[in-house]
Amino acid sequence: MSKFLDRIVMESKEKYDAVDFSPTAKLPKLDFHFNCAGTSIGTMIPFNVFGYYLLYFYTDILGISPLTAANIIIFARVFDTFTDLMMGHFIDKSHFKAGKYRGWVLISILPQFIMFLAVFFVWPGQGDSTLQIIWCWITYGAYGALCATLGYIPQNCQTQNMTRNEGERAKAASWKGIYENISILIAATCFLPVSRFFCDITGNTTLGFLVTCLIFAIISFFAPTLSGLRFTRKYELTYEGEYRPQLLVEEAPEKKVSIWISLRDFVKCRPAILTISGIAIMFALANVRSSMAVYLFEYYFELPEMTSISLGLNISLAIVGAFLVPYIIKLFKDTARAFIIMALINGSVYGLLFLWIKFSPMEVVQESMHFGPMFFLYIGCGLFQGIYATFPMAIVPHTVDYARLRYDRNMSGFIYGIYGVMLTAGGAIGNWISGTMLSASGYVAGIVQSEATLSTILFCGMAVPALFAGVHALFQLFAGVSDKKHLQWLAEIDARDARELEAAKKALNE
């Protein structure tokens, strides 16, 4: 028995010792997939429940006006701007016993679970009362500004730390996109039917939503996240529990930097600021598109039974699109070039669908969206959306490496902190645009909508995503990131590290 245990311990130690951080090293498949799944599923299910159904929950379940709902979503996230920045700064400075990134993720699990449920909790008999509205502000704001921030940013840093291999990062982006779109599929197609099922059973609409949230919270915050933690530990800690050298950075007093210096350096880093700013546009696009999907099928097409079917097939093709990303990169021979082209194609397809619907008689549109040509083009949009939305996960790590080259320090936490700011800000702005435009058009929940309201729903659901995709392509065009440049950056970093190590050895010998 003792020999058996010794063999297990030795095999485990060998796995730790075998970790390779060179630019050509490949990740073990099990580690790779657990990290991608843990990061994606644990974060994107709640994010997309909010994206698809939070505005609808506020307007049609609580009875809050669209303008008030939009303001809750946008202003409740103001503090997220500060907390994401602080979180990124603290990650770069902190060292937990459980790991530089794992420690933060462990802390985040329980608060995320509780606050996700709190967002959909309704005080008995309150509905659209002042108390309920205040509760909505506090819970949604706290979830984004504190709870989600604690987990999302360090999880992305984990992936950055696990590999420097461009091919592995492209594969990680692809598989993260696949797992994220599986999460979107679960959120978009299952949340509303399950909530309606529990609403019918309980006879209470708000209780039905809350029970559904409990189920989704269990899926989101336990199995994938906790499983992934086991496999990312060895990339942060040695077998003895000591920090990996690349994470244990002891700064000399003259090298210590404040959060304001990090912010200044980020603003001066063109690849990072343009790439990350573009992500805000992408998530605004995604949230306008997703938040308007229910309204499109409920009110514009008058086909509520097609909502889950259309979204399910649309997102299923997005999963296929995410899988195709490494092949798209090979086709265009550069990650950034492929990203720009796919953003333009994605916007063009949405624009074409908008024009087709806009200038067709309503009876033709309704017939076509019921398993007709427009329906198939709508679900086909998912393929290009899935490809386009996956690329940031391949591009952002390049900008982190450039920042390390330029400023000679690890800024991964801070850059992913800004990434979190852009993600949540973009999502909030997208929902705010939807709510504000609905309010301006005269939308009232549960009635036959006016022509102005219907036109607004179509414009938000189709034309706005098309315009945003075009703007995003311009941002990425001027970012100046390419695979060829990235390889040069890595070579320069390695050469500088080698020189500094040699100088340190020489000083020690003298």
C-alpha positions in Angstrom: 0.0 0.0 0.0 2.8 2.3 0.9 4.5 1.7 -2.5 1.3 2.3 -4.3 0.8 5.7 -2.6 4.5 6.6 -3.2 4.0 5.8 -6.9 0.9 8.1 -7.1 2.8 10.9 -5.3 5.7 10.5 -7.7 3.5 10.5 -10.8 1.8 13.7 -9.5 5.1 15.3 -8.9 6.3 14.4 -12.3 3.3 16.1 -13.8 4.2 19.3 -11.9 7.8 19.1 -13.0 6.8 18.5 -16.6 5.0 21.8 -17.0 6.6 23.7 -19.9 6.2 27.5 -20.4 8.2 27.8 -23.6 6.5 29.4 -26.7 6.3 26.0 -28.4 5.0 23.9 -25.6 1.5 22.3 -25.9 -0.9 22.0 -23.0 -2.2 18.6 -21.9 -5.7 18.1 -23.3 -7.4 17.5 -19.9 -5.9 20.7 -18.4 -6.7 22.6 -21.6 -10.4 21.7 -21.6 -11.0 22.0 -17.9 -9.6 25.5 -17.9 -11.6 26.6 -21.0 -14.8 25.1 -19.7 -14.4 26.4 -16.2 -13.7 29.9 -17.3 -16.5 30.0 -19.9 -19.4 28.2 -18.4 -19.0 29.6 -14.9 -19.1 33.2 -16.2 -21.1 33.2 -19.4 -24.3 31.5 -18.2 -25.2 34.3 -15.8 -23.9 36.9 -18.1 -26.2 35.7 -20.9 -29.1 35.2 -18.6 -28.8 38.9 -17.9 -28.2 39.7 -21.6 -31.3 37.9 -22.9 -33.7 38.2 -20.0 -32.9 40.9 -17.5 -34.5 43.8 -19.4 -37.5 41.5 -20.1 -37.7 40.5 -16.4 -37.7 44.2 -15.3 -40.3 45.4 -17.9 -42.7 42.4 -18.3 -42.4 40.6 -14.9 -41.8 43.5 -12.4 -43.6 46.1 -14.5 -40.8 48.6 -14.4 -40.8 51.1 -17.2 -38.2 50.5 -20.0 -36.4 53.7 -19.2 -36.1 53.0 -15.5 -35.0 49.4 -16.3 -32.3 50.8 -18.8 -31.1 53.2 -16.2 -30.8 50.5 -13.5 -28.7 48.4 -15.9 -26.4 51.2 -17.0 -25.9 53.1 -13.7 -25.8 50.1 -11.4 -22.6 49.2 -13.2 -20.8 52.5 -12.8 -18.8 51.1 -9.9 -17.7 48.2 -12.1 -15.4 50.7 -13.8 -13.5 51.2 -10.6 -13.7 47.7 -9.2 -12.4 46.0 -12.4 -9.4 48.4 -12.4 -8.7 47.8 -8.8 -9.1 44.0 -9.2 -6.6 43.9 -12.0 -4.2 46.0 -10.0 -4.5 43.8 -6.9 -4.1 40.6 -8.9 -0.7 41.8 -10.2 0.4 42.6 -6.6 -1.1 39.7 -4.7 0.1 36.2 -3.8 -2.4 33.8 -2.2 -1.4 30.5 -0.7 -3.8 28.8 -3.1 -2.2 30.6 -6.1 -1.9 34.0 -7.6 -5.2 33.6 -9.7 -6.8 30.6 -8.1 -7.0 32.3 -4.7 -9.2 35.0 -6.1 -11.4 32.5 -8.0 -12.0 30.5 -4.8 -13.0 33.7 -3.0 -15.5 34.6 -5.7 -17.6 31.4 -5.9 -20.0 31.8 -2.9 -20.6 35.6 -3.4 -21.4 35.0 -7.1 -23.9 32.3 -6.3 -25.7 34.3 -3.7 -25.9 37.6 -5.6 -27.0 35.9 -8.8 -30.1 34.7 -7.0 -30.5 38.1 -5.3 -30.8 39.8 -8.7 -34.0 37.9 -9.5 -35.4 38.0 -6.0 -38.7 40.0 -5.7 -39.9 41.4 -2.4 -43.5 40.1 -1.8 -46.1 42.5 -3.0 -43.6 45.1 -4.1 -43.5 44.7 -8.0 -42.4 48.0 -9.4 -42.3 49.8 -6.0 -39.5 52.1 -4.9 -38.1 49.4 -2.6 -37.9 46.8 -5.4 -36.3 49.3 -7.8 -33.6 50.1 -5.2 -33.1 46.4 -4.6 -32.6 46.0 -8.4 -30.0 48.7 -8.4 -28.1 47.3 -5.5 -28.1 43.6 -6.4 -27.3 44.0 -10.1 -24.7 46.5 -9.4 -23.1 44.4 -6.6 -23.1 41.3 -8.8 -21.2 43.0 -11.6 -19.0 45.3 -9.6 -17.9 42.9 -7.0 -18.9 39.3 -7.3 -18.3 38.6 -11.0 -15.2 40.7 -11.0 -13.6 38.6 -8.3 -13.9 35.5 -10.6 -13.8 36.5 -14.2 -10.6 38.5 -14.4 -8.3 36.0 -12.6 -9.8 33.1 -14.6 -8.7 34.8 -17.8 -5.3 35.5 -16.3 -5.0 31.7 -15.6 -5.3 31.0 -19.3 -2.7 33.7 -20.2 -0.3 32.1 -17.7 -0.8 28.5 -18.9 0.7 28.9 -22.3 2.7 31.3 -24.5 2.2 29.2 -27.6 0.3 31.1 -30.3 -1.3 28.0 -31.7 -2.4 26.9 -28.2 -3.9 30.3 -27.5 -5.8 30.2 -30.8 -7.1 26.8 -29.8 -8.0 28.0 -26.3 -9.9 31.0 -27.9 -11.7 28.5 -30.1 -12.7 26.1 -27.3 -13.6 28.9 -25.0 -15.8 30.2 -27.7 -17.4 26.8 -28.0 -18.0 26.5 -24.3 -19.2 30.1 -24.1 -21.7 29.4 -26.9 -22.8 26.3 -25.2 -23.4 28.5 -22.1 -25.3 31.0 -24.3 -27.3 28.1 -25.8 -28.3 27.0 -22.3 -29.1 30.5 -21.1 -31.0 31.6 -24.2 -33.0 28.5 -25.0 -33.6 27.0 -21.5 -34.0 29.8 -19.1 -37.3 31.2 -20.3 -39.1 27.8 -20.9 -37.8 26.5 -17.5 -38.9 29.6 -15.7 -42.4 29.4 -17.3 -42.6 25.8 -16.3 -41.9 26.6 -12.7 -44.2 29.7 -12.9 -47.0 27.3 -13.9 -46.2 24.8 -11.2 -46.0 27.4 -8.4 -48.6 29.7 -9.7 -46.2 32.5 -9.0 -44.3 34.2 -11.8 -41.5 35.7 -9.6 -41.0 32.5 -7.6 -40.8 30.6 -10.9 -37.9 32.9 -12.0 -36.2 32.5 -8.7 -36.3 28.7 -8.7 -34.9 28.7 -12.3 -32.1 31.0 -11.2 -31.2 28.5 -8.4 -30.8 25.7 -10.9 -28.7 27.9 -13.2 -26.6 29.1 -10.3 -25.8 25.5 -9.4 -24.7 24.8 -12.9 -22.7 28.0 -13.3 -20.8 28.3 -10.1 -19.9 24.9 -8.9 -19.1 22.0 -11.2 -17.1 23.7 -14.0 -15.3 26.2 -11.8 -14.3 23.9 -9.0 -13.2 21.2 -11.5 -11.1 23.7 -13.4 -9.3 24.8 -10.3 -7.7 21.4 -9.8 -6.1 21.5 -13.2 -4.8 25.1 -13.1 -3.1 24.8 -9.8 0.2 23.3 -11.2 0.6 26.2 -13.6 0.7 28.6 -10.6 2.4 26.5 -7.9 5.1 23.9 -7.8 4.5 20.5 -6.2 5.8 21.8 -2.9 3.3 24.7 -3.0 5.8 27.4 -4.0 5.0 30.0 -6.6 6.2 29.5 -10.2 9.1 31.9 -11.0 7.3 33.9 -13.7 4.5 34.8 -11.2 6.7 35.6 -8.2 7.9 39.1 -9.2 9.7 40.9 -6.4 9.7 44.6 -7.4 12.5 46.8 -6.4 11.3 50.0 -4.6 12.1 52.1 -7.7 10.0 49.8 -9.8 6.8 49.8 -7.7 3.9 51.3 -9.6 0.6 52.7 -8.6 -2.7 51.9 -10.3 -2.6 55.4 -11.9 0.8 54.6 -13.5 -0.6 51.3 -14.8 -3.6 53.2 -16.2 -1.3 55.7 -17.8 0.9 53.0 -19.4 -2.2 51.2 -20.6 -3.5 54.3 -22.4 -0.1 54.7 -24.1 -0.2 51.1 -25.2 -2.0 51.3 -28.6 -2.4 47.6 -29.3 -4.0 47.1 -25.8 -6.2 50.2 -25.7 -7.7 49.8 -29.2 -8.2 46.0 -28.9 -9.8 46.3 -25.4 -11.9 49.3 -26.4 -13.2 47.4 -29.4 -14.4 44.7 -27.0 -16.8 47.2 -25.4 -18.4 47.7 -28.8 -18.6 43.9 -29.3 -20.4 43.3 -26.0 -22.7 46.3 -26.6 -23.5 44.7 -30.0 -24.1 41.3 -28.3 -26.4 42.7 -25.6 -28.5 44.8 -28.0 -28.9 41.8 -30.2 -29.7 39.3 -27.4 -31.9 41.6 -25.3 -34.1 42.4 -28.3 -34.5 38.8 -29.4 -37.4 38.2 -27.1 -39.1 41.4 -28.2 -38.6 40.6 -31.9 -40.4 37.2 -31.6 -43.0 38.2 -29.1 -44.0 41.5 -30.7 -42.6 42.1 -34.2 -42.9 38.6 -35.7 -45.7 37.6 -33.3 -44.2 34.2 -33.2 -43.4 33.6 -29.5 -43.3 29.9 -30.0 -40.3 30.4 -32.3 -38.2 32.2 -29.8 -36.4 29.2 -28.2 -36.2 27.3 -31.5 -34.6 30.2 -33.4 -32.2 31.1 -30.6 -31.3 27.5 -30.1 -30.4 26.9 -33.7 -28.7 30.4 -34.0 -26.5 29.7 -31.0 -25.8 26.1 -32.1 -24.3 27.5 -35.3 -22.3 29.9 -33.1 -20.7 26.9 -31.5 -19.8 25.6 -34.9 -18.4 29.1 -35.7 -16.2 29.1 -32.6 -14.8 25.7 -33.6 -13.8 27.1 -37.0 -11.7 29.9 -35.6 -8.3 28.2 -35.8 -9.1 27.2 -39.4 -10.2 30.8 -40.2 -6.9 32.1 -38.9 -5.0 29.6 -41.1 -7.1 30.7 -44.1 -6.3 34.4 -43.7 -2.7 33.7 -42.3 -3.0 36.1 -39.4 -5.3 36.3 -36.3 -6.0 40.1 -36.5 -6.6 40.0 -40.2 -9.1 37.2 -39.8 -10.7 39.0 -36.9 -11.3 42.2 -39.0 -12.7 40.3 -42.0 -15.1 38.2 -39.9 -16.3 41.4 -38.0 -17.2 42.9 -41.4 -18.9 39.8 -42.7 -20.9 39.5 -39.4 -22.1 43.1 -39.7 -23.0 42.6 -43.4 -25.2 39.6 -42.8 -27.1 41.3 -40.0 -27.5 44.4 -42.3 -28.8 42.3 -45.1 -31.4 40.6 -42.9 -32.5 44.0 -41.5 -33.1 45.4 -45.0 -34.9 42.2 -46.2 -37.3 42.3 -43.2 -37.7 46.1 -43.3 -38.9 46.2 -46.9 -41.0 43.1 -47.0 -44.8 43.0 -46.1 -45.4 41.9 -42.5 -47.4 38.8 -43.6 -44.4 37.7 -45.8 -42.0 38.3 -42.9 -44.1 36.3 -40.5 -44.4 33.4 -42.9 -40.7 33.5 -43.8 -39.6 33.5 -40.1 -41.7 30.4 -39.5 -39.1 28.0 -41.0 -38.8 30.0 -44.2 -35.8 31.8 -45.9 -35.6 34.6 -43.3 -35.6 32.1 -40.5 -32.7 30.2 -42.0 -30.7 33.4 -42.6 -31.4 34.5 -39.0 -30.1 31.2 -37.6 -27.2 31.4 -40.1 -26.1 34.7 -38.5 -25.1 32.7 -35.5 -22.3 31.0 -37.5 -20.6 34.4 -38.2 -21.4 35.7 -34.8 -19.7 32.7 -33.2 -16.6 33.2 -35.3 -16.4 36.9 -34.7 -17.1 36.8 -30.9 -14.3 34.3 -30.3 -11.4 36.3 -31.6 -10.8 38.6 -28.6 -9.7 35.6 -26.6 -6.9 35.0 -29.1 -6.0 38.7 -29.5 -5.9 40.0 -25.9 -3.1 37.7 -24.8 -0.9 39.2 -27.5 -1.5 42.7 -26.1 -0.5 41.5 -22.6 2.8 40.3 -24.1 3.4 43.6 -25.8 2.8 45.5 -22.5 5.3 43.2 -20.8 7.8 44.0 -23.5 7.3 47.7 -23.4 7.1 48.2 -19.6 9.2 45.2 -18.4 6.5 44.0 -16.0 3.5 41.7 -15.8 0.4 43.7 -16.5 -1.9 40.7 -17.2 -4.1 41.4 -14.2 -4.6 45.0 -15.0 -5.2 44.5 -18.7 -7.8 41.8 -18.0 -9.2 44.2 -15.4 -9.8 46.7 -18.2 -11.2 43.8 -20.3 -13.7 43.2 -17.5 -14.6 46.9 -17.5 -15.2 46.9 -21.3 -17.2 43.6 -21.1 -19.6 44.8 -18.4 -19.7 48.4 -19.7 -20.4 47.2 -23.2 -23.1 44.9 -21.9 -24.7 47.6 -19.8 -24.6 50.1 -22.6 -26.2 47.6 -25.0 -29.1 47.0 -22.6 -29.4 50.7 -21.9 -29.6 51.4 -25.7 -32.3 48.8 -26.0 -34.3 50.1 -23.0 -34.0 53.7 -23.9 -35.0 53.2 -27.5 -38.0 51.1 -26.4 -39.1 53.8 -24.0 -38.7 56.5 -26.6 -40.8 54.5 -29.1 -43.7 54.2 -26.6 -43.3 50.5 -25.7 -45.8 49.2 -23.1 -45.5 45.6 -21.9 -48.2 43.1 -22.9 -50.1 45.1 -25.5 -50.2 45.3 -29.3 -47.3 47.7 -30.1 -47.5 50.7 -32.4 -45.7 50.9 -35.8 -43.0 53.2 -34.2 -42.3 50.7 -31.5 -42.2 47.7 -33.9 -39.7 49.7 -36.2 -37.6 50.4 -33.1 -37.5 46.8 -32.1 -36.4 45.7 -35.6 -33.8 48.5 -35.8 -32.3 47.6 -32.4 -32.4 43.8 -33.0 -30.8 43.9 -36.5 -29.4 47.2 -37.7 -27.6 48.3 -34.5 -25.5 45.0 -34.4 -24.6 45.5 -38.0 -23.3 49.1 -37.4 -21.4 48.2 -34.3 -19.6 45.3 -36.0 -18.3 47.7 -38.7 -17.1 50.2 -36.1 -15.3 47.3 -34.2 -13.5 46.3 -37.4 -12.1 49.8 -37.7 -10.8 49.7 -34.1 -9.0 46.4 -34.6 -7.6 47.6 -38.0 -5.7 50.4 -36.2 -4.6 48.3 -33.2 -1.4 47.2 -35.0 -1.5 43.6 -33.7 -0.3 40.8 -36.0 1.0 37.2 -35.4 4.3 38.2 -37.0 4.8 41.1 -34.6 3.7 38.9 -31.6 6.5 36.4 -32.3 9.0 39.3 -32.5 7.7 40.5 -29.1 8.2 37.1 -27.5 11.7 36.8 -28.9 12.6 40.2 -27.5 11.1 39.4 -24.1 13.1 36.1 -23.9 16.3 37.9 -25.0 15.9 40.6 -22.4 15.1 38.0 -19.7 18.2 36.1 -20.6 20.4 39.3 -20.4 18.9 40.2 -17.0 19.5 36.7 -15.7 23.1 36.7 -16.9 23.7 40.1 -15.3 22.2 38.9 -12.0 24.5 35.8 -12.0 27.5 38.0 -12.8 26.7 40.4 -10.0 26.3 37.4 -7.6 29.6 36.0 -8.6 31.4 39.3 -8.1 
